[in-house]
């Protein structure tokens, strides 16, 4: 079997992807990240699908082999096959000044690549349910809409979030391969709609991350101001606790008990005036206010932005549906129960986040201390990730900044860290309105990744696949030769839309429009609420010393 050495230029990076070339189990050929086919274009959808099928077949074979691993005969047989496979090698030339190359066997590459993808569906389930800000906002959501609409929205948004997660999982399996790996939401979007959609995803993802940091700075600043009896300037509290959210879900049971044994925080809501707790089946108030409550439910299901990253880390991405399904059920049951429980005890006096609605100072301080400590531990980790996402996806791709491995790239990154945290502080201190700010980021960013983009992407994917049914036989060595027409021809559009899946296309098209409309209305409602809050007397001002929870006058 002939082996072809492939040189990688010094400017292309040292990471390569090995894939297969013969009809069933071809030899690996290293391909740089910026690989283009002979005509200078990037690989088309059919090429991605071709190698993705090879990858999925290999994973399915690996799963069957693992299931039979207890049989000695199969174990010995696989050992001989693996040894035969390991003897094949390819020549790669990593970037270096002297142009020296190295020998990497296919077996070594398989082992190295597989070692990087070790996540199981159980670990992914844990990450999905702990990377979401949702539980402490759900009581406030029920306070805004009432029991009936709250439960209904939790159910409907849960079903649609599961549908979106299934779509993302399906498209990932169809387009990801070892040769052309999908690593982020933007990568998946680019393979369907091109670079423009990748940039949209990256910008929204970066915006969501930095605003989320600002929200957590605001949350922890409120907690610290409560611990200091509002004697410390609120802006100073934000500076002192610039940190991020870590898993607080194990404390939900404790918070339920604390809410049941502590009266509501009247001072934060009415300035100290007490009254009976009132709960409602349906809270009849302006639609704008109800939308803000619904956006808190969107926060609970807001993990789709990183679903692709989770699948990229899994040894068997085909198992992702298990993690996604169990996590959606967990969020629906546990998060909703927590919201219903707290709302039933605090009614119209619910505070967002819920743990700051406990009036007993000792219990309130305990929950705030847990939140602040967890934030300090997570601050360095999540801050580093957020800055890297913005630097790599925005600065490097759009503005041509040097890579992080370059000397000047490290300098720029260090400056970016300072700017990143400064922007997050400005967001949290300039808009000291936790509910309104979280509703805004949910409408502008989270809603798109969880509900708008997945049906929009599956629409484009399925239409392109249907359009290929009138083309000739696909040849991976000449990937564009099989096409009989282009998207400039009406015939290709007819094949793409008027198929047996036409109803599915219409459904996803209408769903995309509905999601865009809902997101736009919710964003408008959040902006109007922010403006109204600043106009009202007694509310916290931008960069002020008064805490948003101090309504004592």
Secondary structure, 3 states (H helix, E strand, C coil): CCCCCEECCCCCCCCEEEECCCCCCCCCEEEECCCCCCCCCCCCHHHHHHHHHHHHHHHHHHHHHHHCCCCHHHHHHHHHHHHHHHCCEEEEECCCCCCCCEEEEHHHHHHHHHHHCCECHHHHHHHHHHCCCHHHHHHHHHHHHCHHHHHHHHHHHHHHHHHHHHHHHHHHHHHCCCCCCCCCHHHHHHHHHCHHHHHHHHHHHHHHHHHHHHHHHHHHHHHHHHHCCCCCCHHHHHHHCCCCCCCCHHHHHHHHHHHHCCCECHHHHHCCCCCCCCCCCCCCCCHHHHHHHHHHHHHHCCCHHHHHHHHHCECCHHHHHHHHHHHHHHHHHHHHHHHHHHHHHHHHHCCCCHHHHECCHHHHHHHHHHHHHHHHHHHHHHHHHHHHHHHHHHHHHHHCCCCCCCHHHHHHHHHHHHHHHHHHHHHHHHCCCHHHHHHHHHHHHHHHHHHHHHHHHHHHHHHHHHHHHHCCCCCHHHCCCCCCCCCCCHHHHHHHHCCCCHHHHHHHHHHHHHHHHHHHHHHHHHHHHHHHHHHCCCCCCCCCCCCCCCCCC
